[in-house]
């Protein structure tokens, strides 16, 4: 699976050094469900999608809803298990370890840069 590095262009913070890209139907459907944790520096970029759920997940996550131009439309912090999160204007979703949004100072309106991970 392809990976991307995610940087907040507004403040230079690195949100993920290796975020897997879920761009196929199977990868989007599976998401993080098979993971027992999400280590710092990792994430999952789900493209395209307008919503995600944490039903059956084993840990909370931070969720960023992004426009086509990768602008943050909505930020959901530490979303626990058994929840649904939607943003009908979103083109994609970035799932990150809980606490990443706060630690990086990422806010609605910030522009993210996603580049191929080394």
N, C-alpha and C positions, 0 to 999 in steps of 0.2 A: 504494500500500500504506500502511496506517495505521502511525503511529509512536507510541512511548511514551517517556517520560522515566522512568528507573529510579533510585530513591533508596533507600539503606539507612536505614531509620527508626531503627536502633539508634545509628548514629554520624553520620548526616547526609551520608555520602559519596554522591556522584553516580556511579553505575556507567555510565550511558549517558544522553546528552542526546537521542539519537534512535535508538531500537531499533525496527527494523521488526517488524511483527506478521505471523507466518506462521500464519494460521488456516484456510486452505483446504488441501485435499489436495495441490494442485499446488504451492503455496508451501511447505508442509511438506516435500514430497519434494525440491524444488530446494534449499531452505535457502541455504547460503553457497557452494554448489558453483560458481557462475558468477563468484564474486568472486576477484580476485587478491590482495586484502588486506582487512583490516578496520581502518579508522582508529580512533584513540582517540576515545571518545565515542559510537561507534556499536555496534550489536549486533543480535541477532535473537532475538525471543521466539517460540518455537514452542509453540503451544497448540492442542489437547492433544497430549501425547506423554510417553512414559516412557523414551525412549531416542533417542540420535542416533549418527551415525557420522561419521568424518572421511575416509572412503575417497574418494579423488579430490580432496581439498582441497589447496590450495597453501600453506597456512600453519597454524601451531598456534593453538588457541583455548582460552579458559577456558570452562568449562561449569558452570552452576548449575542444579540440579534443584529445582523449587519445588512446594510443596503448593498446593491450591486457594486457600488463604488467603495465598499468596505467601511462605511461610516457607521458608528455604533448608534442604532436606533433605540435600543432598550437594553438595560443591564439588570440581571436577576442574580442576587448574591445568595450563596449557600442554599441552593434549592434542595430541600430534603427529598427522601424517597416518596414515591406515590403521589407525585405532583405533575401537572401539565403546565407548560409555558408556551404562549403564543404571541406573535407579532405579525399581523396580516400584511404589513408593509415590507417585511424582511425578505431578503433573497437567500440568506444563509444564516447558520448558527455556529458559534464557536463555544464549545464546552471545555471548561477549564477546571483545575482543582479548586475546591472551595477556598476562598480567601485571596485568590489571584486578582480579582477586580479591585479590592481595597488596597492590596499591596502595591499594585502598579499605578494607582490613581486614575484608572480608566473610567471615563464618564460618557454619558449620552452626548453625541455630537463629535466625539473624538474620531480621528481617521486612523485606521489600522493599515499596516503594510504587511502583506503575506508574500513571502519569497520562498523559493525552493530551499529546503533544509540541506545542509552540507552532508 
